[in-house]
Amino acid sequence: MSPAVRSSPYIGDSTPSPYGGRESANLGDILERVLDRGVVIAGDIKVNLLDIELLTIKLRLLIASVETAREMGIDWWEHDPWLTGDNQELAKENATLRRRLATLEETLAVRAEERDAASVGRRSTQAVEHGR
Amino acid sequence: MVADQGVYVYAITREGGEEPDGLVGVAGEPVRCLVHRGLAAFLTTVSLEEFGEERLRRSMEDLGWLEETARTHHRVVEAVARMRPTAPVRLITVYSGEEQVRELLATRYHEFDSVLSRVAGRWEWGVKAYTVAGVPEPVPELVLEPQGAAPGTAYLNRRRAALRGREADWRRAAERAQAVHDALMGIAVVGRRHRAQDPQLSGRQEPMVLNGAYLVDEERADEFVRTIEGIAGQGVAVELIGPWAPYSFAALEPDGEAACGGPS
């Protein structure tokens, strides 16, 4: 099994100063914290993020979690039966398709028979005509 | 204060104690400490040209600018947190001047005091768990498919089997994640499950089943880390990130502890 724990460099380091190399912290983890957590102070404030429409597409995609994405309407996966595991929907669709296929096959078979019968009929007519 | 300048606040902490030296803040400007009535705010004077609403609307779309600002903010917060109990402030919180910051420290004193007491001597640890693909179970498609079955049927059966496998992986991982969370809650002072990150943010293909944050006493950090190492594997991959300043546990609520209990 592949290593299950991705330790930060300080784990297991017995020195009490845990912050060496913080600069390498994953940008996604930092953004999640500084944009989404931390004290929000309302009140006599000049500018804060709540005032600013953050929702540019690039940023949306960068910080979107599944839930925020859903709120924003990026929810295509919810309607994709392969991804949602919605087997019932799939089975229903499958059954409908099978029925339609069967009907089509039947219709085609009937038509083919009719065509055969017709061409035989034509041939015999022709033969009769020939024979005249 | 000049009219077109504002004060960018990184963190609120207590008065006294060591001060980080020569910190450079946003826009390359120095960070300083404003003390008022027992509390202290770390801040930088910024130009409202750069940190005004109008300009920020555009800047926030510039990922280069955003990354630099976020990393700088974070670096200041962490530097302060290394030395004092710290309440990190949300990115881009700009006041019109120091007078407003003093007023903030005075009027919200008790709320900050309660937050700082709660986080003192404790660090936040981030724990993320992902599904891992299970051992492939024997797929009975060959048995089930009658000779000469339509290729579409075979395809559907294969997709169903793959789907069942994925669901089983997900269920296993979700149960495991809950067990991990429960075990960590036994060590943490408080913890909370944040919403799972999108793969674009996590950088991993596998779905995330746990995005937890835990406030842990300094002296129990080793125990916390060992616990994670002990329960990793077995259906989930676990990532431990930290320690962080207590970003997830600094919410200002009149009733401090309640702020940490619920889901985010």
Interface residues (C-beta under 8 A of the other chain):
Chain A: M1 S2 A4 V5 R6 S7 S8 Y10 I11 G12 S17 P18 Y19 R22 E23 A25 N26 L27 G28 D29 I30 L31 E32 R33 V34 L35 D36 R37 G38 V39 V40 I41 G43 D44 I45 K46 V47 N48 L49 D51 I52 E53 L54 T56 K58 L59 L61 L62 I63 A64 S65 V66 E67 T68 A69 W82 G85 N87 L90 N94
Chain B: G6 V9 I12 L48 F51 G52 E53 L56 R57 M60 E61 L63 L66 E67 A70 R71 H73 H74 R75 V77 E78 R82 A87 P88 V89 R90 L91 I92 T93 V94 Y95 S96 Q100 E103 L104 T107 R108 V115 W123 G126 V132 L156 R159 R160 L163 R166 E167 H194 R195 A196 Q197 D198 Q200 L201 S202 G203 A213 V225 I228 E229 A232 G233 V236 A237 V238 E239 L240 I241 G242 P243 W244 Y247 S248 A250 A251 L252 S264
